[in-house]
Amino acid sequence: MGAYRTINPATGQTVAEYPVIGDADVADIVARSHTAYRRYRELPLAERTGILARAAQLHRDRIDELSALLTLEVGKPVTQARGEVELVASIYQYYADHAEAFLTDETLDIVGGGEALVRTEPIGPLLGIMPWNYPYYQVARFVAPNLALGNTIILKHARNCPQSALAIERVLHDAGLPADAYINAFVDSRQIAGIIADPRVQGVSLTGSEKAGSAVGEVAGRHMKKVVLELGGSDPFIVLEDADVDAAVAAGVRGRIANGGQACTASKRFIVVDAVYDEFSRKFIDAITKIIPDDPTDPDTFLGPLASADAGDELEELVEDAVAKGATLHIAPGARREGAFYPPSVLTGVTPLMRAYEEELFGPTAVVYRVPSPQAAVALANESPFGLSSSVFTQDPLAAAQIARELEVGMVWINSPSRSAPDLPFGGVKRSGVGRELARYGMDEFANKKLIRTPA
């Protein structure tokens, strides 16, 4: 496979290129990470959390530099790029503040005399495989709790954001993290399989596609390694009869278009009950099709280019398939895609015969469905092979609670598009992956929950 390259998606210009490292360098990285683990795990917790707190501050101090790299490498509008950096700072700060409480021994209420407690301990070097859509945030979700715990990290980032990958490593080392406790690795898929197989590496976390998750999960399973997989999503956005339609439309536009619609938890399937379908769809289509992709370096830009021209081609294939099979495409007159710029659009009339019915649309195209009832909305939502996040818009708390119980997803947001915060667990079910990140749950995935029993 090719090198790691920074290609500005707004211009198509190749800005920087980094080669894949050799096999000898890969072996050296694993050895260094293992050696560093033996030392790093013994570092007092206060020192480890101090490093995370300094990393949080460095993200705030370097927000201009860090956000500019996101805009350059993946076309993220600069205002949204700054928001990502701020969120990352809050994640590092969260684990700096809460790791001590999360790592306190848990005393068990047992039958019989004596004492039993559970101690949370690190397990060793971990491999992280991260995507391009949120280059800093996805890494922080995995790295912050595990560095607090005492694990060491080998990080394989996406091929189109190498400068962002190097910036993460630089921030952590400047914060005082021992050099080999976090190692950025420009490796290929064959080398990834070898790292997972190495007995010194104890687990792997991947955020990415179903295809990548299946491949990594298969290798990890063969070698008995713990795995966390955060994969795709086709998140339902349910609008009930009593919803505030204008609020739902505004939230739906944010949930679909933010980050160019390139988010696993983006609102993708808008499922609207018949009583408000006409009003919602009219206002939603009007709002979506008025958005014009623009210069991502402009602070007023809401939608920039997609991360690559290939991303636009993949989205266009799904849209063309749906239209060819009878769906209606709602798009601004004269709108067209140039390179990585893709016009926002809405599909209606999508049926199970179309790829867009089941596959994830990773970009600024929404699918809107009409259903007769809340029960039908839940049934359609659950028909997806994915189960990541969801939104429910209603002014009835009992209806919201009932639908939240019935939805087969990992996360439900009431009257809001899906969001992320350090103190909220993140993860899904079905083909959206396994495991949880963030909150205290993120510290338990790659941990030895060691029982210590002292009989009477």
Backbone hydrogen bonds, N-H to C=O, Kabsch-Sander energy under -0.5 kcal/mol:
donor,donor_aa,acceptor,acceptor_aa,energy
4,Y,18,Y,-2.8
5,R,159,R,-1.9
6,T,16,A,-2.4
7,I,5,R,-0.8
8,N,6,T,-0.5
8,N,13,Q,-2.5
11,T,8,N,-1.1
12,G,8,N,-3.4
15,V,6,T,-3.5
15,V,13,Q,-0.6
16,A,6,T,-1.2
18,Y,4,Y,-3.2
21,I,186,F,-2.7
26,V,22,G,-1.8
27,A,23,D,-2.3
28,D,24,A,-1.9
29,I,25,D,-2.3
30,V,26,V,-2.2
31,A,27,A,-2.1
32,R,28,D,-2.7
33,S,29,I,-2.7
34,H,30,V,-2.2
35,T,31,A,-2.4
36,A,32,R,-2.7
37,Y,33,S,-1.9
38,R,34,H,-1.4
39,R,35,T,-0.9
39,R,36,A,-0.5
40,Y,36,A,-3.6
41,R,37,Y,-2.4
42,E,39,R,-0.9
43,L,40,Y,-1.4
47,E,44,P,-1.0
48,R,44,P,-1.9
49,T,45,L,-2.9
50,G,46,A,-1.5
51,I,47,E,-1.8
52,L,48,R,-1.7
53,A,49,T,-2.3
54,R,50,G,-2.1
55,A,51,I,-2.3
56,A,52,L,-2.3
57,Q,53,A,-2.0
58,L,54,R,-2.5
59,H,55,A,-2.0
60,R,56,A,-1.6
61,D,57,Q,-2.9
62,R,58,L,-2.3
63,I,60,R,-1.1
66,L,62,R,-2.9
67,S,63,I,-2.4
68,A,64,D,-1.8
69,L,65,E,-1.4
70,L,66,L,-1.3
71,T,67,S,-2.0
72,L,68,A,-2.3
73,E,69,L,-2.9
74,V,70,L,-2.3
75,G,71,T,-1.0
76,K,70,L,-1.2
78,V,296,P,-2.8
80,Q,77,P,-0.6
81,A,77,P,-2.5
82,R,78,V,-2.3
83,G,79,T,-1.5
84,E,80,Q,-1.9
85,V,81,A,-2.0
86,E,82,R,-2.2
87,L,83,G,-2.2
88,V,84,E,-2.4
89,A,85,V,-2.3
90,S,86,E,-1.8
91,I,87,L,-1.6
92,Y,88,V,-2.2
93,Q,89,A,-2.2
94,Y,90,S,-2.1
95,Y,91,I,-2.0
96,A,92,Y,-1.8
97,D,93,Q,-2.1
98,H,94,Y,-2.1
99,A,95,Y,-1.8
102,F,98,H,-2.3
103,L,99,A,-2.0
104,T,101,A,-0.9
106,E,118,V,-2.5
107,T,105,D,-0.6
108,L,116,A,-3.0
110,I,108,L,-1.0
115,E,454,T,-3.0
117,L,452,I,-2.2
118,V,106,E,-2.6
119,R,450,K,-3.0
121,E,119,R,-0.6
121,E,448,N,-2.0
123,I,446,F,-0.5
126,L,152,T,-2.3
127,L,203,G,-2.4
128,G,154,I,-2.8
129,I,205,S,-2.9
130,M,128,G,-0.5
130,M,156,K,-2.3
138,Q,134,Y,-2.3
140,A,136,Y,-2.5
141,R,137,Y,-2.2
142,F,138,Q,-1.0
142,F,139,V,-0.6
143,V,139,V,-3.3
144,A,140,A,-1.9
146,N,142,F,-0.9
147,L,143,V,-2.8
148,A,144,A,-2.0
149,L,145,P,-1.9
150,G,146,N,-1.8
151,N,146,N,-2.2
153,I,181,A,-2.9
154,I,126,L,-2.7
155,L,183,I,-2.8
156,K,128,G,-3.3
156,K,154,I,-0.6
157,H,155,L,-0.7
161,C,158,A,-1.3
165,A,161,C,-1.9
166,L,162,P,-2.3
167,A,163,Q,-1.9
168,I,164,S,-1.9
169,E,165,A,-1.8
170,R,166,L,-2.3
171,V,167,A,-2.5
172,L,168,I,-2.3
173,H,169,E,-2.2
174,D,170,R,-2.6
175,A,171,V,-1.5
176,G,173,H,-1.5
177,L,172,L,-2.1
181,A,178,P,-2.1
182,Y,178,P,-0.6
182,Y,179,A,-0.7
183,I,153,I,-2.2
185,A,155,L,-2.7
187,V,185,A,-1.4
192,I,188,D,-2.1
193,A,189,S,-1.9
194,G,190,R,-1.4
195,I,191,Q,-2.2
196,I,192,I,-2.5
197,A,193,A,-1.9
198,D,194,G,-1.2
201,V,198,D,-1.6
202,Q,125,P,-2.9
203,G,125,P,-0.6
204,V,226,K,-2.2
205,S,127,L,-2.5
206,L,228,V,-2.7
207,T,129,I,-2.2
208,G,230,E,-1.9
213,G,209,S,-2.6
214,S,210,E,-2.9
215,A,211,K,-2.0
216,V,212,A,-2.6
217,G,213,G,-2.8
218,E,214,S,-2.1
219,V,215,A,-1.8
220,A,216,V,-2.8
221,G,217,G,-2.6
222,R,218,E,-2.0
223,H,219,V,-1.3
224,M,221,G,-1.2
225,K,220,A,-2.7
226,K,202,Q,-1.2
228,V,204,V,-1.9
229,L,434,V,-2.1
230,E,206,L,-2.8
231,L,229,L,-0.6
231,L,432,S,-2.4
232,G,431,R,-0.5
235,D,266,A,-0.6
237,F,269,R,-2.9
238,I,391,S,-2.9
239,V,271,I,-2.5
240,L,238,I,-0.5
240,L,393,F,-2.5
243,A,240,L,-1.7
245,V,243,A,-1.1
248,A,244,D,-2.5
249,V,245,V,-2.7
250,A,246,D,-2.3
251,A,247,A,-2.5
252,G,248,A,-2.6
253,V,249,V,-2.4
254,R,250,A,-1.8
255,G,251,A,-3.0
256,R,252,G,-1.8
257,I,253,V,-2.6
258,A,254,R,-2.0
260,G,257,I,-1.6
261,G,258,A,-1.7
262,Q,259,N,-1.7
263,A,261,G,-1.3
266,A,263,A,-1.4
267,S,255,G,-1.7
268,K,235,D,-2.2
269,R,235,D,-2.3
270,F,268,K,-0.7
270,F,367,V,-3.4
271,I,237,F,-1.9
271,I,269,R,-0.8
272,V,270,F,-0.7
272,V,369,Y,-2.6
273,V,239,V,-2.3
274,D,371,V,-2.1
276,V,273,V,-1.5
277,Y,273,V,-0.8
277,Y,274,D,-0.7
278,D,274,D,-0.6
280,F,276,V,-2.8
281,S,277,Y,-3.1
282,R,278,D,-2.0
283,K,279,E,-2.1
284,F,280,F,-3.0
285,I,281,S,-2.7
286,D,282,R,-1.9
287,A,283,K,-2.2
288,I,284,F,-2.7
289,T,285,I,-2.5
290,K,286,D,-0.7
290,K,287,A,-0.5
291,I,288,I,-1.4
294,D,303,L,-2.7
298,D,295,D,-1.6
301,T,298,D,-2.0
306,L,340,A,-3.7
312,G,308,S,-1.3
313,D,309,A,-2.1
314,E,310,D,-2.4
315,L,311,A,-1.9
316,E,312,G,-2.5
317,E,313,D,-1.9
318,L,314,E,-1.3
319,V,315,L,-2.2
320,E,316,E,-3.0
321,D,317,E,-2.0
322,A,318,L,-2.0
323,V,319,V,-2.4
324,A,320,E,-2.5
325,K,321,D,-1.1
326,G,323,V,-1.6
327,A,322,A,-2.6
328,T,348,T,-2.9
330,H,328,T,-0.6
330,H,346,V,-3.3
331,I,329,L,-0.6
332,A,344,P,-0.5
335,A,332,A,-2.3
338,E,341,F,-0.9
340,A,9,P,-0.7
341,F,338,E,-2.1
342,Y,340,A,-0.5
345,S,364,P,-2.1
346,V,330,H,-2.0
347,L,366,A,-3.2
348,T,328,T,-2.2
349,G,368,V,-0.6
354,M,351,T,-2.2
357,Y,354,M,-1.5
358,E,355,R,-1.1
359,E,355,R,-3.1
362,F,360,E,-0.9
363,G,261,G,-0.7
363,G,361,L,-1.3
365,T,363,G,-1.6
366,A,345,S,-2.2
367,V,268,K,-2.1
368,V,347,L,-2.6
369,Y,270,F,-3.5
371,V,272,V,-2.3
377,A,373,S,-1.9
378,V,374,P,-2.2
379,A,375,Q,-2.2
380,L,376,A,-2.4
381,A,377,A,-2.4
382,N,378,V,-2.6
383,E,379,A,-0.7
383,E,380,L,-0.7
384,S,381,A,-1.0
387,G,429,V,-0.6
391,S,236,P,-2.0
392,V,413,W,-2.3
393,F,238,I,-3.1
394,T,392,V,-0.6
400,A,396,D,-2.4
401,A,397,P,-2.3
402,Q,398,L,-2.2
403,I,399,A,-2.5
404,A,400,A,-2.4
405,R,401,A,-1.7
406,E,402,Q,-1.5
407,L,403,I,-2.0
409,V,407,L,-1.5
410,G,387,G,-0.8
410,G,388,L,-1.6
411,M,388,L,-1.5
413,W,390,S,-1.9
415,N,392,V,-3.2
415,N,413,W,-0.6
424,L,421,A,-1.8
426,F,437,E,-2.9
429,V,387,G,-2.4
431,R,385,P,-2.4
432,S,429,V,-1.9
433,G,430,K,-1.3
434,V,229,L,-1.2
437,E,426,F,-2.5
438,L,141,R,-0.6
439,A,422,P,-2.7
442,G,438,L,-1.6
442,G,439,A,-0.6
443,M,440,R,-1.1
444,D,441,Y,-1.1
445,E,441,Y,-0.7
447,A,444,D,-0.9
448,N,121,E,-3.2
449,K,447,A,-0.8
450,K,119,R,-2.6
450,K,448,N,-1.6
452,I,117,L,-3.0
454,T,115,E,-3.9
